[in-house]
Amino acid sequence: MKAKTFEPFAQLKEPPYYAVIFSSLRTPQDKGYGVMADRMVELAAEQPGYLGLESARDAAGFGITVSYWTSMESISDWKKNAEHQVAQETGRRDWYAHYELRIARVERAYSKP
C-alpha cells in the first residue's frame, strides 16, 4: 500500500522548537510498512506538543523524516507511546536495514514564501 500524501512543508511556529531527524534505509520487503507509516503520521499529529512533519524517500530506499515538537518532554512522550513502540520494534526487525535518529533544538528558521 502506498503512503498517503501530505503537505511537503510543515507549518511551524516561531522557534525555538525541536526537530527529530530520522534517517533510514529501507529493506526490500513492505510487510505492512505503508499502512503503519500512515498510522504513525496520524497518531503523531494527535500527540501533545506535535508541530508538524516533513518526509522524503528516494527510489533506493533512503529516506529522511523530520518531525517537529514543542519540547523534549513531548518527544519523550511520543517515544513511549505504546502503538509507536510497536512500530519501532517492527521497523528494527523488518523495515530498516539501517537507521539513525537525531534530536536538535531549532533556534532560528526562515523561508522563501
C-alpha positions in Angstrom: 0.0 0.0 0.0 1.3 3.4 -0.9 1.7 6.0 1.9 -0.7 8.9 2.0 0.3 12.3 0.7 0.6 15.4 2.9 1.8 18.9 2.7 5.6 18.9 1.8 6.4 21.7 4.3 5.3 21.7 7.9 3.6 24.9 9.1 5.6 25.7 12.2 5.6 28.3 15.0 8.4 30.7 15.7 11.5 28.9 17.2 12.6 27.6 19.5 11.3 24.1 19.0 12.7 20.7 18.5 13.3 18.5 15.4 13.6 14.7 15.5 15.5 13.7 12.4 15.0 10.1 11.4 17.2 8.9 8.5 16.7 5.4 7.3 17.5 2.8 4.6 14.5 0.5 3.9 14.7 -3.2 3.4 13.1 -4.5 0.2 10.0 -6.0 1.8 6.9 -4.0 2.6 5.3 -6.2 5.3 2.7 -3.5 6.1 5.1 -0.6 6.1 2.9 1.8 4.2 -0.1 1.2 6.4 2.0 1.6 9.6 3.7 4.8 8.3 0.3 6.4 7.6 -0.9 5.4 11.1 2.2 6.9 12.7 1.7 10.2 10.9 -1.9 10.3 12.1 -1.0 9.2 15.6 1.9 11.7 16.0 -0.4 14.5 14.9 -2.7 13.7 17.9 0.1 13.9 20.4 0.5 17.0 22.7 3.5 19.1 21.6 3.4 17.9 17.9 4.0 20.7 15.4 4.4 19.0 12.0 6.3 16.6 9.8 8.4 16.6 6.6 9.4 13.4 4.9 11.1 12.2 1.7 12.4 8.8 0.4 14.3 8.1 -2.8 14.0 5.1 -5.2 16.9 3.3 -3.5 15.1 3.3 -0.1 17.0 6.1 1.7 14.6 8.4 3.5 14.6 11.3 5.9 11.6 12.2 8.1 11.8 15.2 10.4 9.1 15.7 13.0 8.8 18.9 15.0 7.9 19.2 18.6 7.5 21.9 21.2 9.6 20.2 23.9 11.9 17.4 24.8 9.2 16.1 27.1 6.7 15.8 24.1 9.4 13.9 22.2 9.9 11.6 25.1 6.2 11.0 25.5 5.9 10.2 21.8 8.7 7.7 22.0 6.9 6.0 24.9 3.5 5.8 23.1 2.5 2.1 23.0 1.4 2.0 19.4 4.6 3.9 18.3 6.7 1.3 20.3 5.2 -1.5 18.2 6.1 0.4 15.0 9.6 1.0 16.3 10.2 -2.7 17.1 8.7 -3.8 13.7 10.9 -1.2 12.0 14.1 -2.6 13.7 13.1 -6.2 12.9 11.6 -5.9 9.3 11.6 -2.5 7.6 15.0 -0.8 8.2 18.4 -2.1 7.1 19.9 0.9 8.9 18.6 4.0 10.6 19.9 7.0 12.6 17.9 9.3 14.8 19.0 12.8 15.9 17.3 15.4 18.0 18.1 19.1 17.6 16.8 22.3 19.0 15.8 24.8 16.3 16.9 28.3 17.3 16.3 30.1 14.0 14.2 29.4 10.9 13.3 31.3 7.8 11.9 30.6 4.3 11.2 31.8 0.9 7.5 32.3 0.7 
